[in-house]
Amino acid sequence: MGLFSKNKHEKTQMNHCEGLPLRKDCPIVLELDTDRNAVVFTEFGKKQEILLPISKITRTGILHIDTVESGNMIGRAIVGGVLYGGAGAIIGAMTAQEKKKVKHLYSINYLSDGEEKAIVMKSAGTINEMKFRRMLDDLLPQSGKTDGPVTL
């Protein structure tokens, strides 16, 4: 084994959204195990492994979900109304700011009993995560690589 041999077990951590028999938003460790030719999912701090054979994976991808959160419109209207009457309430409500947030989700689609299913996780965009995704994509056939949106 050489000094610069390839790592056979690339790992990263994400938060589970859906698709695994685990609670939502729990931190999970994903391991790309080339010895077993599988992606191994483990809830952080637990020992039980969930294996997904790489041969069952149909595609992977990043999902970008835009959300808009509005500020506290009612609270601003009440304060404006108390301080300046009806006009203050209207102006207070109008000054509530909207915040745009983008969620980045990572999806692994796979076949199970002839049905396509998906495992969805919150992406943190870390270096380890990007290395993990790149290594997994390199193991998939060309049809499993997606640059565009993934439909669930």
C-alpha beads as a LAMMPS data file, in Angstrom:
LAMMPS data file: protein, C-alpha beads

152 atoms
151 bonds

1 atom types
1 bond types

-500.0 500.0 xlo xhi
-500.0 500.0 ylo yhi
-500.0 500.0 zlo zhi

Masses

1 110.0

Atoms # bond

1 1 1 0.000 0.000 0.000
2 1 1 1.501 3.308 -1.092
3 1 1 1.815 6.500 0.858
4 1 1 -0.891 8.212 -1.219
5 1 1 -3.385 5.330 -1.469
6 1 1 -7.050 6.158 -2.023
7 1 1 -9.329 6.283 1.000
8 1 1 -11.814 3.420 0.740
9 1 1 -14.159 4.854 3.365
10 1 1 -15.107 8.473 2.693
11 1 1 -17.376 9.858 5.459
12 1 1 -19.524 12.927 5.935
13 1 1 -22.285 14.093 8.234
14 1 1 -25.714 15.509 7.310
15 1 1 -29.152 15.806 8.900
16 1 1 -31.798 13.262 7.889
17 1 1 -35.020 14.663 6.372
18 1 1 -36.799 11.584 5.027
19 1 1 -36.352 8.188 3.440
20 1 1 -34.620 6.304 6.259
21 1 1 -36.197 4.577 9.272
22 1 1 -34.800 7.326 11.520
23 1 1 -36.319 10.374 13.188
24 1 1 -36.459 13.593 11.183
25 1 1 -33.606 16.111 11.583
26 1 1 -31.352 13.657 13.407
27 1 1 -27.658 13.918 12.521
28 1 1 -26.439 10.961 10.472
29 1 1 -23.044 9.791 9.298
30 1 1 -22.801 8.686 5.666
31 1 1 -19.931 6.394 4.784
32 1 1 -18.972 5.335 1.291
33 1 1 -17.705 1.807 1.936
34 1 1 -16.027 0.487 -1.212
35 1 1 -15.230 -2.852 0.480
36 1 1 -18.969 -3.586 0.788
37 1 1 -19.805 -1.510 -2.329
38 1 1 -22.453 0.382 -0.347
39 1 1 -23.399 3.666 1.245
40 1 1 -23.688 3.133 4.994
41 1 1 -26.014 5.373 7.033
42 1 1 -25.618 5.536 10.813
43 1 1 -27.444 7.782 13.252
44 1 1 -24.806 9.907 14.992
45 1 1 -23.700 8.215 18.221
46 1 1 -25.484 4.910 17.430
47 1 1 -24.076 1.643 16.088
48 1 1 -26.923 0.306 13.907
49 1 1 -26.015 0.578 10.222
50 1 1 -28.355 0.957 7.261
51 1 1 -26.736 -0.234 4.021
52 1 1 -27.709 0.919 0.535
53 1 1 -25.891 -1.047 -2.192
54 1 1 -24.393 1.302 -4.781
55 1 1 -25.854 -0.906 -7.524
56 1 1 -29.391 0.155 -6.425
57 1 1 -28.674 3.902 -6.650
58 1 1 -30.243 5.466 -9.751
59 1 1 -29.134 9.084 -9.268
60 1 1 -28.033 11.710 -6.789
61 1 1 -28.454 15.455 -6.715
62 1 1 -28.651 18.698 -4.811
63 1 1 -32.056 20.332 -4.348
64 1 1 -32.321 24.078 -3.754
65 1 1 -35.522 25.184 -2.023
66 1 1 -36.260 28.900 -1.712
67 1 1 -38.392 30.023 1.222
68 1 1 -39.544 33.478 2.223
69 1 1 -40.104 34.343 5.867
70 1 1 -41.914 37.541 6.669
71 1 1 -41.093 39.659 9.685
72 1 1 -43.385 40.106 12.637
73 1 1 -46.078 42.105 10.851
74 1 1 -48.645 41.913 13.683
75 1 1 -46.153 42.953 16.350
76 1 1 -45.001 45.945 14.312
77 1 1 -48.614 46.961 13.617
78 1 1 -49.467 46.850 17.345
79 1 1 -46.431 48.918 18.337
80 1 1 -47.079 51.413 15.522
81 1 1 -50.753 51.624 16.501
82 1 1 -49.963 52.221 20.176
83 1 1 -47.412 54.908 19.399
84 1 1 -49.062 56.693 16.465
85 1 1 -52.658 55.470 16.095
86 1 1 -54.203 53.971 12.939
87 1 1 -51.621 55.394 10.537
88 1 1 -48.828 54.063 12.776
89 1 1 -50.383 50.582 12.680
90 1 1 -50.420 50.598 8.874
91 1 1 -46.846 51.878 8.622
92 1 1 -45.672 49.413 11.285
93 1 1 -47.177 46.488 9.381
94 1 1 -45.654 47.680 6.110
95 1 1 -42.139 47.853 7.578
96 1 1 -42.034 44.131 8.399
97 1 1 -39.073 42.754 6.434
98 1 1 -39.117 39.579 4.359
99 1 1 -36.126 37.251 4.558
100 1 1 -35.266 34.880 1.745
101 1 1 -33.656 31.604 2.783
102 1 1 -32.363 28.823 0.587
103 1 1 -32.279 25.230 1.866
104 1 1 -29.841 22.860 0.216
105 1 1 -30.895 19.217 0.299
106 1 1 -28.973 16.186 -0.940
107 1 1 -31.001 13.387 -2.498
108 1 1 -30.002 9.802 -3.181
109 1 1 -32.568 8.050 -5.375
110 1 1 -32.569 4.253 -5.514
111 1 1 -34.643 1.274 -6.631
112 1 1 -36.335 -0.942 -4.054
113 1 1 -38.629 -3.753 -5.248
114 1 1 -38.951 -2.056 -8.641
115 1 1 -40.065 1.258 -7.094
116 1 1 -37.918 4.403 -7.094
117 1 1 -37.424 5.854 -3.618
118 1 1 -35.359 8.719 -2.223
119 1 1 -33.310 9.491 0.843
120 1 1 -33.227 13.236 1.488
121 1 1 -30.782 14.991 3.811
122 1 1 -29.957 18.595 4.682
123 1 1 -26.732 19.548 2.985
124 1 1 -24.165 21.582 4.899
125 1 1 -21.850 22.055 1.913
126 1 1 -18.699 20.989 3.769
127 1 1 -15.508 19.837 2.059
128 1 1 -16.029 16.265 3.313
129 1 1 -19.566 16.285 1.931
130 1 1 -18.393 17.467 -1.489
131 1 1 -15.668 14.776 -1.554
132 1 1 -18.233 12.148 -0.542
133 1 1 -20.675 13.236 -3.283
134 1 1 -17.929 13.314 -5.914
135 1 1 -16.687 9.826 -4.966
136 1 1 -20.228 8.411 -4.996
137 1 1 -20.981 10.020 -8.363
138 1 1 -17.789 8.520 -9.798
139 1 1 -19.039 5.052 -8.823
140 1 1 -22.435 5.528 -10.506
141 1 1 -23.144 4.925 -14.182
142 1 1 -23.339 8.121 -16.295
143 1 1 -27.166 8.117 -16.146
144 1 1 -27.052 8.529 -12.357
145 1 1 -25.266 11.865 -12.449
146 1 1 -27.478 14.939 -12.485
147 1 1 -26.572 18.569 -12.797
148 1 1 -30.146 19.834 -12.740
149 1 1 -32.994 19.468 -10.264
150 1 1 -34.002 16.070 -8.954
151 1 1 -37.731 15.290 -8.949
152 1 1 -38.931 13.383 -5.888

Bonds

1 1 1 2
2 1 2 3
3 1 3 4
4 1 4 5
5 1 5 6
6 1 6 7
7 1 7 8
8 1 8 9
9 1 9 10
10 1 10 11
11 1 11 12
12 1 12 13
13 1 13 14
14 1 14 15
15 1 15 16
16 1 16 17
17 1 17 18
18 1 18 19
19 1 19 20
20 1 20 21
21 1 21 22
22 1 22 23
23 1 23 24
24 1 24 25
25 1 25 26
26 1 26 27
27 1 27 28
28 1 28 29
29 1 29 30
30 1 30 31
31 1 31 32
32 1 32 33
33 1 33 34
34 1 34 35
35 1 35 36
36 1 36 37
37 1 37 38
38 1 38 39
39 1 39 40
40 1 40 41
41 1 41 42
42 1 42 43
43 1 43 44
44 1 44 45
45 1 45 46
46 1 46 47
47 1 47 48
48 1 48 49
49 1 49 50
50 1 50 51
51 1 51 52
52 1 52 53
53 1 53 54
54 1 54 55
55 1 55 56
56 1 56 57
57 1 57 58
58 1 58 59
59 1 59 60
60 1 60 61
61 1 61 62
62 1 62 63
63 1 63 64
64 1 64 65
65 1 65 66
66 1 66 67
67 1 67 68
68 1 68 69
69 1 69 70
70 1 70 71
71 1 71 72
72 1 72 73
73 1 73 74
74 1 74 75
75 1 75 76
76 1 76 77
77 1 77 78
78 1 78 79
79 1 79 80
80 1 80 81
81 1 81 82
82 1 82 83
83 1 83 84
84 1 84 85
85 1 85 86
86 1 86 87
87 1 87 88
88 1 88 89
89 1 89 90
90 1 90 91
91 1 91 92
92 1 92 93
93 1 93 94
94 1 94 95
95 1 95 96
96 1 96 97
97 1 97 98
98 1 98 99
99 1 99 100
100 1 100 101
101 1 101 102
102 1 102 103
103 1 103 104
104 1 104 105
105 1 105 106
106 1 106 107
107 1 107 108
108 1 108 109
109 1 109 110
110 1 110 111
111 1 111 112
112 1 112 113
113 1 113 114
114 1 114 115
115 1 115 116
116 1 116 117
117 1 117 118
118 1 118 119
119 1 119 120
120 1 120 121
121 1 121 122
122 1 122 123
123 1 123 124
124 1 124 125
125 1 125 126
126 1 126 127
127 1 127 128
128 1 128 129
129 1 129 130
130 1 130 131
131 1 131 132
132 1 132 133
133 1 133 134
134 1 134 135
135 1 135 136
136 1 136 137
137 1 137 138
138 1 138 139
139 1 139 140
140 1 140 141
141 1 141 142
142 1 142 143
143 1 143 144
144 1 144 145
145 1 145 146
146 1 146 147
147 1 147 148
148 1 148 149
149 1 149 150
150 1 150 151
151 1 151 152
